[in-house]
Amino acid sequence: MAKKDNRGDNAVHLKNSIRNTEARLHETQEYLDEHADEISTTEQEALQAKNERRRQSVSSFKSELQDEAKFDTTE
């Protein structure tokens, strides 16, 4: 038997994911700003690439959150 589609807490999970991902993005950027002269170019590029993926994830999360708002019947 298929499970019922329960979207009740999707928005909460998405908001948490956005907040956590943005926090990691900012922490990594601060690390790069403070320690760029102490880490290799390869590591800097890897961290910058990771942050770019995080930005893309945040954008996707926000888009998905807008979609979830269409299904939110609590507001």
C-alpha positions in Angstrom: 0.0 0.0 0.0 1.4 3.4 -1.0 2.1 6.0 1.7 -0.1 9.1 1.8 1.7 12.2 0.5 2.3 14.1 3.7 3.6 17.6 2.9 2.9 18.9 6.3 6.4 19.5 7.4 8.2 20.0 4.0 8.3 23.8 4.4 9.9 23.5 7.8 12.5 21.1 6.5 13.2 23.4 3.5 13.6 26.4 5.8 16.0 24.5 8.0 18.0 23.4 5.0 18.2 27.0 3.6 19.3 28.3 7.0 21.9 25.6 7.5 23.3 25.8 4.0 23.6 29.6 4.1 25.4 29.3 7.5 27.9 26.9 6.0 28.3 29.1 3.0 29.1 32.1 5.1 31.4 30.2 7.4 33.4 28.9 4.5 33.6 32.4 2.9 34.9 33.8 6.2 37.4 31.0 6.4 38.6 31.8 2.9 38.8 35.5 3.7 40.8 35.0 6.8 43.1 32.1 5.7 43.5 32.5 2.0 47.2 33.1 2.3 47.6 29.9 4.4 45.9 27.4 2.2 46.7 26.0 -1.2 45.2 27.3 -4.4 43.7 23.9 -5.0 41.9 24.0 -1.6 40.7 27.5 -2.2 39.3 26.5 -5.5 37.6 23.4 -4.0 36.0 25.6 -1.3 34.8 28.2 -3.8 33.3 25.4 -5.9 31.6 23.9 -2.9 30.2 27.4 -2.0 28.9 27.7 -5.6 27.1 24.4 -5.2 25.7 25.6 -1.9 24.4 28.8 -3.6 22.7 26.6 -6.2 21.2 24.4 -3.5 19.8 27.4 -1.7 18.2 28.7 -4.9 16.7 25.3 -5.5 15.4 25.1 -1.9 13.8 28.5 -2.2 12.1 27.6 -5.4 10.9 24.4 -3.8 9.7 26.3 -0.8 7.6 28.5 -3.1 6.1 25.3 -4.6 5.3 24.0 -1.1 3.5 27.2 -0.3 0.9 26.3 -2.9 0.1 23.1 -0.9 0.2 24.7 2.5 -3.3 24.7 3.9 -2.3 25.9 7.4 -2.0 29.6 6.5 
